[in-house]
């Protein structure tokens, strides 16, 4: 959905990707950072390519978990992920970690040597923050509900 909001000579263009489920419409995007266990610097371009492949497989099996962007450093990955309101963020992160960790150790034997005696490649924790429409835009949108018909505010949905 794309809409423009014109307030006090200021124009704000908002583009939101809304997801429709039978009983709700949502935009729940999260910035998630997953760190390797012990912050070991194990990621290179080959492993990252494999991570991208695994993330695509995860979205095939869990179509409501949408990976919108991903990048990495040597010891962590950043993801922009859409998660439905019916699923806890921790559950989605668990699904992602579990589906990558086991097979990464099989595909890359040096990971099994580095992380011997443990099932995972990932640290137990993760960072998450919400990503969405700016608070000022939401505030202005709420304040101006119903004013379009009265002609008090220019409000356009395209």
N, C-alpha and C positions, 0 to 999 in steps of 0.2 A: 504494500500500500504506500502510495506517495501522496503527501499533502503539503500545501503551503499555508503558512499562518502569517498574516500581516498584522502587526501590532505597533502602534506608535511610530510609524515610519520604518519599522524594522521588519524585514521579511525573513522567515525561517523556512527552509525546505527540509522536510523529513521524509526519509525513505525507510520503511520498515518491512521486513520480510515476515509476514504472519503465517503461522501454520494452523490449519483447520483440523480439529478432531471432532468427533460426533457431538460432544457437549462443551467444547471450549475452543477459543481462538487464542493463540499465544505467540509471544516472542520472548523466549527465555534463553538468552545467550550468556555464556560464561567464558572468562579467560581462566584457563587451567594450566598450571605448571606442575609437571611431574619430574621429580629428581631421582637420579640413580642412587641405589643403596651406597652408603658411605661417600657419596658425591664423587664416585670414581669417574674419571674422564674416559668413557668407553665409546662414545658416539663418533662415528665418522660418516662420510657420505654414503658408504655402502650400507651401514646399519640404518641410517636415516631413510634410505630408499626402501629398505625392508619394513621399517616402521610405517611409512606411508602406505605400503601394500597391505599391511595388517590392519591399519585403520580403515581402509576401504572395505576389507572383509568384515570388519566389525559393523560398519554401517549397513552392509547387506543383511546381516543377521539381526541387527537392531536398527531398523529404518528410522525410528524416531530420534536416535542419537545421530546428529549431523555434525560432522567435522567440517568446519568452514575454512579454517586456515591452520597450518601447523609449521613450526620451525624449531630449530634445535641449537644447542651449544654442545660442548663436549660432555656435560654431565646432567643436562636437563632438556626437556622439551616444553615448548609453549603451544597451546592449542586454543582456538576459538571454537567453542562447541555449543550447539543448540541442544538442549535437553528438555523434554516435555515436563510440564508441571506435575504429571502423574508419577514421575521418577525422581528419587532423591539424587542430588549431585554426587554424593558419596557412592551410591550404587552404580552410577554411570562410570565414575572414575575406577571403581573396582572392576567393572566389566572390561574396561579398556586395559588396565594393568594386567589382569589375569590372562586375557587373550593374547597379549604380546609377550609376556615374560617367559612362559614355558617354552614357546616355540623359538624365541630368540636364542635361548641357551642351546637348543638343539641345532639351530642353523649356524650359530657362531660358537664353535667349541671353546674359544678363548674366554668367553663369558662364563662357561661352566667352570673353568679353572679359577677365574677371579672370584666368582660367587659360589664356591663349593660349600656344601653344607647348608645351603639356604635355597628355598624355592624361587625366590624372586630376584629380579634385577632392579626393581623399583624400591625406593624408600617407602616406609609405611605411610608417610604424610603426603600432602599435596597443598598447593596454593590455589585458591579460587576467588574470583571476584565477578560480580555481575557486570554485564555490558548491556547498554540499552540507550533508550532515548534520554536526552539531557533533561534534568529535573526542571529547568526553566521552561522548556518546551511543554512538558506535561502540565506544569502549573498554568501556563498561558492557555493551553487547550481546555483545561477544566474550567478556568475562570470565564472563558468565552463560549461555553456551551449554550446553545439557544440564541445567541446573538446574531447568527448568520441570517435567520429569517427576519429579524428586526432591522437588518441593514446597518448594524452598529460596527461590525467587524467584517473585513474582507476575509473570507475563509473559502479555500478552494480545495477540492479533492479531485485528483486526476488519476 
